[in-house]
Amino acid sequence: MSDAIKLAELAKFKSGKARILLATPGGSYSFSDFMQESGRAG
């Protein structure tokens, strides 16, 4: 799989995950926490 495709899939996953987290109570905290986790993951 090419890097471009991997990045596109990752962006799609992140945006979908962000929408789910922001739809929950305390979403702002969950979202920032998720971004930190994804940052550490690579």
Biopython code that builds the backbone (N, CA, C, O; Angstrom):
import numpy as np
from Bio.PDB.StructureBuilder import StructureBuilder

atoms = [
    (1, "MET", "N", (0.854, -1.201, 0.000)),
    (1, "MET", "CA", (0.000, 0.000, 0.000)),
    (1, "MET", "C", (0.892, 1.254, 0.000)),
    (1, "MET", "O", (1.833, 1.350, 0.787)),
    (2, "SER", "N", (0.593, 2.189, -0.869)),
    (2, "SER", "CA", (1.414, 3.402, -0.958)),
    (2, "SER", "C", (1.192, 4.310, 0.245)),
    (2, "SER", "O", (0.162, 4.231, 0.915)),
    (3, "ASP", "N", (2.169, 5.174, 0.512)),
    (3, "ASP", "CA", (2.060, 6.100, 1.641)),
    (3, "ASP", "C", (0.861, 7.026, 1.486)),
    (3, "ASP", "O", (0.178, 7.330, 2.464)),
    (4, "ALA", "N", (0.603, 7.473, 0.259)),
    (4, "ALA", "CA", (-0.510, 8.395, 0.023)),
    (4, "ALA", "C", (-1.836, 7.747, 0.423)),
    (4, "ALA", "O", (-2.687, 8.388, 1.041)),
    (5, "ILE", "N", (-2.000, 6.488, 0.071)),
    (5, "ILE", "CA", (-3.234, 5.775, 0.417)),
    (5, "ILE", "C", (-3.323, 5.584, 1.924)),
    (5, "ILE", "O", (-4.390, 5.748, 2.516)),
    (6, "LYS", "N", (-2.202, 5.238, 2.539)),
    (6, "LYS", "CA", (-2.193, 5.064, 3.996)),
    (6, "LYS", "C", (-2.582, 6.359, 4.697)),
    (6, "LYS", "O", (-3.366, 6.346, 5.646)),
    (7, "LEU", "N", (-2.034, 7.478, 4.229)),
    (7, "LEU", "CA", (-2.349, 8.778, 4.829)),
    (7, "LEU", "C", (-3.818, 9.123, 4.644)),
    (7, "LEU", "O", (-4.453, 9.651, 5.557)),
    (8, "ALA", "N", (-4.359, 8.828, 3.471)),
    (8, "ALA", "CA", (-5.766, 9.119, 3.202)),
    (8, "ALA", "C", (-6.664, 8.288, 4.115)),
    (8, "ALA", "O", (-7.643, 8.795, 4.664)),
    (9, "GLU", "N", (-6.325, 7.017, 4.274)),
    (9, "GLU", "CA", (-7.105, 6.142, 5.152)),
    (9, "GLU", "C", (-7.022, 6.618, 6.595)),
    (9, "GLU", "O", (-8.020, 6.609, 7.317)),
    (10, "LEU", "N", (-5.827, 7.033, 7.014)),
    (10, "LEU", "CA", (-5.627, 7.515, 8.381)),
    (10, "LEU", "C", (-6.436, 8.783, 8.627)),
    (10, "LEU", "O", (-7.059, 8.933, 9.679)),
    (11, "ALA", "N", (-6.426, 9.689, 7.662)),
    (11, "ALA", "CA", (-7.180, 10.939, 7.793)),
    (11, "ALA", "C", (-8.676, 10.643, 7.883)),
    (11, "ALA", "O", (-9.394, 11.255, 8.673)),
    (12, "LYS", "N", (-9.136, 9.693, 7.062)),
    (12, "LYS", "CA", (-10.546, 9.320, 7.057)),
    (12, "LYS", "C", (-10.927, 8.716, 8.410)),
    (12, "LYS", "O", (-11.978, 9.028, 8.971)),
    (13, "PHE", "N", (-10.058, 7.849, 8.921)),
    (13, "PHE", "CA", (-10.291, 7.231, 10.224)),
    (13, "PHE", "C", (-10.326, 8.280, 11.325)),
    (13, "PHE", "O", (-11.210, 8.259, 12.181)),
    (14, "LYS", "N", (-9.369, 9.193, 11.305)),
    (14, "LYS", "CA", (-9.291, 10.236, 12.334)),
    (14, "LYS", "C", (-10.530, 11.120, 12.318)),
    (14, "LYS", "O", (-11.084, 11.429, 13.373)),
    (15, "SER", "N", (-10.969, 11.531, 11.128)),
    (15, "SER", "CA", (-12.128, 12.423, 11.058)),
    (15, "SER", "C", (-13.386, 11.694, 11.526)),
    (15, "SER", "O", (-14.231, 12.288, 12.196)),
    (16, "GLY", "N", (-13.514, 10.426, 11.183)),
    (16, "GLY", "CA", (-14.663, 9.644, 11.630)),
    (16, "GLY", "C", (-14.647, 9.462, 13.136)),
    (16, "GLY", "O", (-15.679, 9.573, 13.797)),
    (17, "LYS", "N", (-13.469, 9.182, 13.675)),
    (17, "LYS", "CA", (-13.299, 9.004, 15.111)),
    (17, "LYS", "C", (-13.604, 10.317, 15.833)),
    (17, "LYS", "O", (-14.255, 10.315, 16.877)),
    (18, "ALA", "N", (-13.136, 11.430, 15.281)),
    (18, "ALA", "CA", (-13.354, 12.737, 15.895)),
    (18, "ALA", "C", (-14.848, 13.043, 15.971)),
    (18, "ALA", "O", (-15.331, 13.543, 16.988)),
    (19, "ARG", "N", (-15.584, 12.742, 14.888)),
    (19, "ARG", "CA", (-17.024, 13.005, 14.876)),
    (19, "ARG", "C", (-17.722, 12.202, 15.970)),
    (19, "ARG", "O", (-18.611, 12.718, 16.648)),
    (20, "ILE", "N", (-17.325, 10.953, 16.143)),
    (20, "ILE", "CA", (-17.934, 10.107, 17.167)),
    (20, "ILE", "C", (-17.635, 10.659, 18.559)),
    (20, "ILE", "O", (-18.526, 10.751, 19.403)),
    (21, "LEU", "N", (-16.370, 11.025, 18.791)),
    (21, "LEU", "CA", (-15.980, 11.527, 20.108)),
    (21, "LEU", "C", (-16.658, 12.851, 20.426)),
    (21, "LEU", "O", (-17.092, 13.077, 21.556)),
    (22, "LEU", "N", (-16.750, 13.732, 19.423)),
    (22, "LEU", "CA", (-17.337, 15.048, 19.661)),
    (22, "LEU", "C", (-18.842, 14.957, 19.886)),
    (22, "LEU", "O", (-19.449, 15.890, 20.414)),
    (23, "ALA", "N", (-19.448, 13.838, 19.487)),
    (23, "ALA", "CA", (-20.883, 13.659, 19.666)),
    (23, "ALA", "C", (-21.218, 13.145, 21.066)),
    (23, "ALA", "O", (-22.389, 13.025, 21.427)),
    (24, "THR", "N", (-20.179, 12.842, 21.855)),
    (24, "THR", "CA", (-20.404, 12.313, 23.197)),
    (24, "THR", "C", (-20.185, 13.398, 24.250)),
    (24, "THR", "O", (-19.491, 14.377, 23.977)),
    (25, "PRO", "N", (-20.757, 13.250, 25.441)),
    (25, "PRO", "CA", (-20.498, 14.202, 26.520)),
    (25, "PRO", "C", (-19.004, 14.228, 26.831)),
    (25, "PRO", "O", (-18.357, 13.181, 26.862)),
    (26, "GLY", "N", (-18.460, 15.416, 27.060)),
    (26, "GLY", "CA", (-17.031, 15.519, 27.330)),
    (26, "GLY", "C", (-16.212, 15.273, 26.078)),
    (26, "GLY", "O", (-15.045, 14.891, 26.159)),
    (27, "GLY", "N", (-16.819, 15.492, 24.919)),
    (27, "GLY", "CA", (-16.155, 15.211, 23.651)),
    (27, "GLY", "C", (-14.874, 15.990, 23.451)),
    (27, "GLY", "O", (-13.927, 15.481, 22.851)),
    (28, "SER", "N", (-14.828, 17.222, 23.946)),
    (28, "SER", "CA", (-13.635, 18.043, 23.759)),
    (28, "SER", "C", (-12.426, 17.387, 24.415)),
    (28, "SER", "O", (-11.340, 17.343, 23.836)),
    (29, "TYR", "N", (-12.624, 16.883, 25.619)),
    (29, "TYR", "CA", (-11.528, 16.206, 26.324)),
    (29, "TYR", "C", (-11.129, 14.936, 25.571)),
    (29, "TYR", "O", (-9.945, 14.680, 25.352)),
    (30, "SER", "N", (-12.131, 14.146, 25.179)),
    (30, "SER", "CA", (-11.869, 12.894, 24.476)),
    (30, "SER", "C", (-11.121, 13.159, 23.178)),
    (30, "SER", "O", (-10.202, 12.420, 22.823)),
    (31, "PHE", "N", (-11.516, 14.217, 22.468)),
    (31, "PHE", "CA", (-10.901, 14.534, 21.185)),
    (31, "PHE", "C", (-9.435, 14.900, 21.363)),
    (31, "PHE", "O", (-8.581, 14.399, 20.632)),
    (32, "SER", "N", (-9.130, 15.773, 22.330)),
    (32, "SER", "CA", (-7.739, 16.179, 22.540)),
    (32, "SER", "C", (-6.918, 14.986, 23.013)),
    (32, "SER", "O", (-5.758, 14.837, 22.630)),
    (33, "ASP", "N", (-7.509, 14.146, 23.837)),
    (33, "ASP", "CA", (-6.826, 12.955, 24.319)),
    (33, "ASP", "C", (-6.528, 12.020, 23.148)),
    (33, "ASP", "O", (-5.443, 11.445, 23.062)),
    (34, "PHE", "N", (-7.503, 11.872, 22.246)),
    (34, "PHE", "CA", (-7.326, 11.019, 21.074)),
    (34, "PHE", "C", (-6.216, 11.549, 20.176)),
    (34, "PHE", "O", (-5.406, 10.774, 19.666)),
    (35, "MET", "N", (-6.172, 12.861, 19.979)),
    (35, "MET", "CA", (-5.142, 13.445, 19.122)),
    (35, "MET", "C", (-3.759, 13.202, 19.716)),
    (35, "MET", "O", (-2.806, 12.947, 18.978)),
    (36, "GLN", "N", (-3.639, 13.277, 21.029)),
    (36, "GLN", "CA", (-2.358, 12.995, 21.681)),
    (36, "GLN", "C", (-1.979, 11.531, 21.482)),
    (36, "GLN", "O", (-0.819, 11.221, 21.211)),
    (37, "GLU", "N", (-2.940, 10.640, 21.614)),
    (37, "GLU", "CA", (-2.684, 9.214, 21.430)),
    (37, "GLU", "C", (-2.239, 8.930, 20.002)),
    (37, "GLU", "O", (-1.271, 8.199, 19.793)),
    (38, "SER", "N", (-2.929, 9.496, 19.015)),
    (38, "SER", "CA", (-2.576, 9.259, 17.617)),
    (38, "SER", "C", (-1.213, 9.863, 17.307)),
    (38, "SER", "O", (-0.473, 9.340, 16.474)),
    (39, "GLY", "N", (-0.880, 10.968, 17.979)),
    (39, "GLY", "CA", (0.431, 11.582, 17.782)),
    (39, "GLY", "C", (1.544, 10.670, 18.267)),
    (39, "GLY", "O", (2.583, 10.536, 17.620)),
    (40, "ARG", "N", (1.315, 10.048, 19.409)),
    (40, "ARG", "CA", (2.320, 9.122, 19.947)),
    (40, "ARG", "C", (2.429, 7.874, 19.080)),
    (40, "ARG", "O", (3.514, 7.313, 18.928)),
    (41, "ALA", "N", (1.314, 7.444, 18.518)),
    (41, "ALA", "CA", (1.304, 6.217, 17.722)),
    (41, "ALA", "C", (2.080, 6.387, 16.419)),
    (41, "ALA", "O", (2.503, 5.401, 15.815)),
    (42, "GLY", "N", (2.266, 7.618, 15.991)),
    (42, "GLY", "CA", (3.039, 7.807, 14.776)),
    (42, "GLY", "C", (2.416, 8.817, 13.893)),
    (42, "GLY", "O", (2.940, 9.103, 12.816)),
]
sb = StructureBuilder()
sb.init_structure("model")
sb.init_model(0)
sb.init_chain("A")
sb.init_seg("    ")
for serial, (resi, resn, name, xyz) in enumerate(atoms, 1):
    if name == "N":
        sb.init_residue(resn, " ", resi, " ")
    sb.init_atom(name, np.array(xyz, "f"), 0.0, 1.0, " ", f" {name:<3s}", serial, name[0])
structure = sb.get_structure()
